[in-house]
C-alpha cells in the first residue's frame, strides 16, 4: 500500500505558479488594451469615412449646381448670340450711315479743337469716331488733360459711334503703346490717356444681353490685342525688368488685358508682381481682382505690409473685404510711425544738411494728408479721430508759409539804386553822413558866401560822377554856377554832392586834407 501524502504538501502539478499568474494577468491586460485601441481605430475610421462621404456629397452637389448654372449660362449665351449680333449689326449700320452723312455734309469744324462746353467736346469726339480718324481723336484727347473728368464722362459715348471700336482704340493708342514711337526727348507721359480710352472702351464692347461675361470683340482684334501684349512683355525685358518699368506703363498694360479679355492663367504670377510693384496706383486693387488675383490677395496684402506699404494694403483690404483679417486702423498708425522714422533718418543724414528740415516737413505732410484722406474715405473717424492729424498738418503748413515771407532789407544795406546809379564805397555804410540816394545825383552845390567856409588850403570839391541817366551821351561839361535866384533845391531825401559844415579836424588845414577828400569822393 502506498503512503498517504501530507495535506500540507502539494504536488508539482497541483501547485500554482505565481509567475504564471502574473504572466496571464499581463496578457489579459495587453489584450484588453489592444482591443480598446482597435475599437478606437475602427471608430475613427468610421468617422473619417462619414466626414469624407459628407464632403464628397457636398462637392457633388456643388458640382451639379455649377454644372447646371454653366449649362444654363451656355444656353443663354447661345440663345443671346442672335440678339447680340442683331444689335451689333444695327449699331454698325447706324454708325456707317452717320459717318457717311458727316462726310457728305462736310460740316465745318474748328481746326484748333477749341470747345466751350461738354456738348461741344462730345461733338468733336463723335466726329472723329464716326470718321474713324484715330490720330485726330488721340491728339484731341491728349490736349485736354485739364478736362480729364469731362473726358471720362464723354469718351464712352463717343466710342459707341465707331464702326469698330476695338480697332479704333488700338490704332489711337498705338503711338505710345505697346512701345513709345515718339521722339522721347522731352516727350510727356501720355499713359493717362491710354488708360482713360481703354477704360472707356469696356462699356462699349460689353455684350448688351449678358453683360461683361462676353465682350463683343472680333477674334481678329483679340489676336491683335494678344500680340500687342506680348510685344509689351518683350519690351519690358529690354527696359530692365519689372523693377525699372514706369508705373503708368504697367497700368496701361494691365488695363489692356482686362479691356480685351486676354488674361492668361499661366501668367498670373507675372501679373501679381506687376500689381505689387505698382500697388500705390489707385486703380490697382480693382485691376487685381479683374485679373483673377482675388485668391492671392491675402498674400499680396501681407507682402505690402512687410514692405512698409500699409496705406496701400488698406485699399487692397477693402477691395476684397478682408477688414476683419487686416484691421485698417493699426495699419494706418504703423504707416504714420514709419513715416516719422523715415523723417528722422533724413535729419540724421549728413548729405541733407542744407535742406533736411524742408524734406522732413514735406514727407510728414504727405503722410498726414494720405492718412486723413483714407480715414474719410472708409469712415474710420470713430476708430481713428483725425483732429490731431489735421492740427499737426496745419502747424506744418503755417511754418512753411512763415518761411516764405519776404525778407525786408534794412535801409543801410549796400544796395544799388533802382535807377542804375553807382555803387557807394564799402566804407560809406559806416560813416555818419554817408547816404545813398535813389534819385539822380544833383549838380554841384556851391555854398552861399554867408555860410562858414573851409580853410583856404582846402580846394573846392570836384563834381560827382555823371549819373546813369545820360546813357551813352556825354554828361554836361560845365557845372551849374550858383546864383541866389536859380540855385537848385536839394531833392527830398538826398544830400548835396559835398559834405556840409564839417567841423575842423586836426590836420584839415594841412596839405593832406585835399588829397584825402578827393580820393574819397572821386
C-alpha positions, 0 to 999 in steps of 0.5 A: 500500500502506498503512503498517504501524502501530507495535506500540507504538501502539494504536488508539482502539478497541483501547485500554482505558479505565481509567475504564471499568474502574473504572466496571464494577468499581463496578457489579459491586460495587453489584450484588453488594451489592444482591443480598446485601441482597435475599437478606437481605430475602427471608430475613427475610421468610421468617422473619417469615412462619414466626414469624407462621404459628407464632403464628397456629397457636398462637392457633388452637389456643388458640382451639379449646381455649377454644372447646371448654372454653366449649362444654363449660362451656355444656353443663354449665351447661345440663345443671346448670340442672335440678339447680340449680333442683331444689335451689333449689326444695327449699331454698325449700320447706324454708325456707317450711315452717320459717318457717311452723312458727316462726310457728305455734309462736310460740316465745318469744324474748328481746326484748333479743337477749341470747345466751350462746353461738354456738348461741344467736346462730345461733338468733336469726339463723335466726329472723329469716331464716326470718321474713324480718324484715330490720330485726330481723336488721340491728339484731341484727347491728349490736349485736354488733360485739364478736362480729364473728368469731362473726358471720362464722362464723354469718351464712352459715348463717343466710342459707341459711334465707331464702326469698330471700336476695338480697332479704333482704340488700338490704332489711337493708342498705338503711338505710345503703346505697346512701345513709345514711337515718339521722339522721347526727348522731352516727350510727356507721359501720355499713359493717362490717356491710354488708360482713360480710352481703354477704360472707356472702351469696356462699356462699349464692347460689353455684350448688351444681353449678358453683360461683361461675361462676353465682350463683343470683340472680333477674334481678329482684334483679340489676336491683335490685342494678344500680340500687342501684349506680348510685344509689351512683355518683350519690351519690358525685358529690354527696359530692365525688368519689372523693377525699372518699368514706369508705373503708368506703363504697367497700368496701361498694360494691365488695363489692356488685358482686362479691356480685351479679355486676354488674361492668361492663367499661366501668367498670373504670377507675372501679373501679381508682381506687376500689381505689387510693384505698382500697388500705390496706383489707385486703380490697382486693387480693382485691376487685381481682382479683374485679373483673377488675383482675388485668391492671392490677395491675402498674400499680396496684402501681407507682402505690402505690409512687410514692405512698409506699404500699409496705406496701400494694403488698406485699399487692397483690404477693402477691395476684397473685404478682408477688414476683419483679417487686416484691421485698417486702423493699426495699419494706418498708425504703423504707416504714420510711425514709419513715416516719422522714422523715415523723417528722422533718418533724413535729419540724421543724414549728413548729405541733407544738411542744407535742406533736411528740415524742408524734406522732413516737413514735406514727407510728414505732410504727405503722410498726414494728408494720405492718412486723413484722406483714407480715414474719410474715405472708409469712415474710420473717424470713430476708430481713428479721430483725425483732429490731431492729424489735421492740427499737426498738418496745419502747424506744418503748413503755417511754418512753411508759409512763415518761411516764405515771407519776404525778407525786408532789407534794412535801409543801410544795406549796400544796395544799388539804386533802382535807377542804375546809379553807382555803387557807394564805397564799402566804407560809406555804410559806416560813416555818419553822413554817408547816404545813398540816394535813389534819385539822380545825383544833383549838380554841384552845390556851391555854398552861399558866401554867408555860410562858414567856409573851409580853410583856404588850403582846402580846394573846392570839391570836384563834381560827382560822377555823371549819373546813369541817366545820360546813357551813352551821351556825354554828361554836361561839361560845365557845372551849374554856377550858383546864383541866389535866384536859380540855385537848385533845391536839394531833392527830398531825401538826398544830400548835396554832392559835398559834405556840409559844415564839417567841423575842423579836424586836426590836420584839415588845414594841412596839405593832406586834407585835399588829397584825402577828400578827393580820393574819397569822393572821386 
